[in-house]
Amino acid sequence: MRGLPRLARRPHRPARLAPGGRGHRLEHLARVPAGRSTRHHPHPAGGTVSTTDPTQRRPQRRPLRRPRRGARGALPAAVLASVLLLSGCGGDGHQAPRGWIGEHYRYQSHDVYLDPADPPVTVADEIEGNTPAKDRIVDGDLVLLRYDDDIVAVQADGTRGSRIDIDDYNSGMTRYSSRVGNRWPQSQHRSGGDFRGGGPGSGK
C-alpha cells in the first residue's frame, strides 16, 4: 500500500489588510503616537477612574493641637488658689462652734446646753478640741472661753455635770465682767486684737 504524498509547506505570509477594512482600523487604534509613553498612564489597567471635580474635594481636617505641658495644671492651680483665698477671708478660725455644741450636748433652752456627766474643765477641753478659743479663764467652777463674736461659759450644774451658756461678746462681758475684769476688751469691736489685761482666774 502506497503512502499518501506529502504536501509541501507554504511559507507563512502575513495577511495584508485592506485599506478600509476592520483590521486596518484596529491597527490604527493600537498605534501609540510618537513622544507618548505608556509607562506613566494616569489610569492604570484595572484601576478606577475618579470623576470628582478636584475643586469640590473636602478640605483635610487639621489635627487637634494638644495643650502644652505647662498649661495642663494652670486651671486647677488657679481654682485652688481662689478656694484658699476665699477660705482665708471667711474668718480666722476663732468663731464659737455653736453647731458642734448643739450636736454633742443636750439642748435645754436657747443657747443653753447640758452635759450630765463631765465637769466644766473636761467639757471646756472638749469644746476647744473642736475649735480653739482665743483665751480661757478658769475661776473656780466656771470656765470662760473667748471667741471673736461670742463667749462660751461652762459651769458646774448640780452635784455633777456641766451647763454650757453661749452669749454674744458684749452680753457675755456684761454678764461675767466680775470674773473677767480687765483681761479681755470690754466691747466686741476691740475683741479682734490680742489684748490681755490683768484679771481674776487663770488662763490656759
Secondary structure, 3 states (H helix, E strand, C coil): CCCCCCCCCCCCCCCCCCCCCHHHHHHHHHCCCCCCCCCCCCCCCCCCCCCCCHHHCCCCCCCCCCCCHHHHCHHHHHHHHHHHHHHHHCCCCCCCCHHHHHHHCEEEECCEEEECCCCHHHHHHHHHHHCCCCEEEEECCEEEEECCCEEEEEEECCCCCEEEEEEEHHHHHHHCHHHHCCCCCCCHHHCCCCCCCCCCCECC
